[in-house]
Amino acid sequence: MEEPQAEKIVNKINREIFESNDVDVSVYCYLHYRSNGQVAEISFLEIELWTSDNDDREYNEKTKEYRPLEDYLRHRINNIIEEISTLKVKDE
């Protein structure tokens, strides 16, 4: 995947998060795209979701293509949100 395409996907999802959620939440719940020119990385809440160097998306042998990055990122984000929503902290 070309890095500019990955960055466009991150910007699209971030815009959606900002426009469809409370402003307070969208300030810290966003995707972060980072690249050093060799390797690109996408993270959410400082959790690595994808890197160009180590692509964990499913590979379809029939089509010879990876799962679309946007679909993969949305799936991972929703899983993280689901896991976080089960966390509890005791009130003192």
C-alpha positions in Angstrom: 0.0 0.0 0.0 1.3 3.4 -0.9 1.8 5.7 2.1 -0.3 8.6 0.7 -3.2 6.3 0.4 -2.8 5.1 4.1 -2.7 8.8 5.2 -5.8 9.6 3.2 -7.7 6.8 4.9 -6.5 8.0 8.4 -7.7 11.5 7.6 -11.1 10.2 6.4 -11.7 8.2 9.5 -10.5 11.0 11.8 -12.9 13.4 10.1 -15.7 11.0 10.7 -14.7 10.5 14.3 -14.7 14.3 14.8 -17.9 15.0 13.0 -20.0 12.2 14.5 -18.9 12.3 18.2 -18.7 14.6 21.1 -15.9 17.1 20.6 -14.3 16.2 24.0 -14.0 12.6 22.9 -12.7 13.4 19.4 -9.8 15.4 20.9 -8.0 12.3 22.1 -9.7 9.4 20.2 -8.2 9.6 16.8 -5.9 7.7 14.5 -2.3 8.8 14.2 -0.3 8.3 11.0 3.5 8.4 11.3 6.2 7.7 8.7 9.9 8.0 8.6 10.1 7.7 4.9 10.8 3.9 5.1 8.0 2.6 7.3 4.5 3.9 7.9 2.5 3.3 11.1 -1.1 3.8 12.1 -2.1 3.8 15.7 -5.2 4.5 17.8 -5.0 5.5 21.5 -1.3 4.8 21.1 -2.1 1.2 20.1 -0.4 0.1 16.9 -3.0 -1.0 14.4 -0.9 -1.4 11.2 2.6 -0.9 9.9 3.7 -1.0 6.3 6.6 -3.1 7.5 4.5 -5.8 9.3 1.1 -5.9 7.6 -1.3 -8.2 9.6 -4.3 -7.9 7.3 -5.8 -11.1 5.9 -4.5 -12.0 2.5 -6.9 -13.5 0.0 -5.1 -16.2 -2.0 -7.8 -16.2 -4.7 -7.7 -12.4 -5.4 -4.0 -12.0 -4.4 -5.0 -9.0 -2.3 -5.0 -7.9 1.3 -8.2 -6.9 3.1 -8.8 -3.2 2.4 -6.9 -1.1 4.9 -9.9 1.1 5.7 -12.1 -1.9 6.5 -9.3 -3.5 8.6 -8.7 -0.2 10.6 -12.4 0.2 11.3 -12.6 -3.4 12.5 -9.6 -3.0 14.8 -10.8 0.4 16.2 -14.2 -1.1 17.0 -12.6 -4.1 18.8 -10.4 -1.7 20.9 -13.4 0.4 21.8 -15.4 -2.7 22.8 -12.5 -4.0 25.0 -12.0 -0.6 26.6 -15.7 -0.2 27.3 -15.6 -3.3 29.6 -12.9 -1.8 31.8 -14.0 -0.7 35.3 -12.3 1.4 37.9 -13.5 1.3 41.5 -14.7 4.5 43.1 -13.2 5.2 46.4 
